[in-house]
């Protein structure tokens, strides 16, 4: 058994004896080329995310996400900072995409999400990275910030699988995803890992410039769970298939966290696997001031307190959730 196994991982109801990545079944059925065709059609009149820009990205036109025909890749490496059930002993094979469809004022990765950093890569080149990470022993391929390049992710999977990709695929997202894009990924992604950030529209408008984020996140997470169900593990304790929801605890947002946890338990599943994250720190624009010198984001210009972290954990348990990442 994997050294980090917990009750949430070893419960026999959520352990799979045999596992095969879902995309291999789609490949055997001859469905990858149809997915590629549909992905290209989505790029032609882009509604790949909830921004619904309706631009032709096949002609390299970009709007909110500042990404045209090809995805921008900022880095690719075995990541040992992810959840234990993903990183294992050889690391999670992360591919970080540049740019983003959100404008979070606190973004800790703003240098790649809000500034152009990295290279535009074709589907074949992204597939090369996927296969290289697999050859290095990574336990999965972990696409980070893929919301705005979901069609390009489909293209890359369609390239990599016939060339020998055979490890789980993780979709690591802010949850600001279009349900239509998620439908393209049905049967290709094994593990969905959304971060449900905000419950209130005004908070989402002010801090991420996307007032519809809460509604879109709820729709997306329900679709993700419909596709893959609750998180399940192999006998080695590594995640194989299912939904893993992250929530980044932010200062002063205890009520929003509690609402998110209640919704997960009642509308998704009380067996939802959750990572309650405490690594928030002020970054990017959190120290901005208005013209008259007032702090614009004083409420989030600090780290969450120990009391706020404890309150979030209590709220999750009170809601009926019980499957937590060990660090929660």
Buried (B, 14 or more C-beta within 10 A) or exposed (E): EBEBBBEBBBBEEBBEEEBBBBBEEBBEEEBBEEBBEBBBEBBEBBBBBBBEBEBBBBEEEBBBBBBBBBBBBBBBBBBBEBBBBBBBEBBBBBBBBBBBBBBBBBBBBBEBBBEEBBEBBBBEBBBBBBBEBBEEEBBBBBBBBBBBBBBBBBBBBBBBBEEEBEBBBBBBBBBBBBEBBBBBBBBBBBBBBBBBBBBBBEBBBBBBBBBBBBEBBBBBBBBBBEBBBBBBBBBBBBBBBBBBBBBBBBBBBBEBBBBBBBBBBEEBBEBBBBBBBBEBEBBBBBEEEEEEEEEBBEBBBBBBEEEBBEBBBEBBBEBBBBBBBBEB
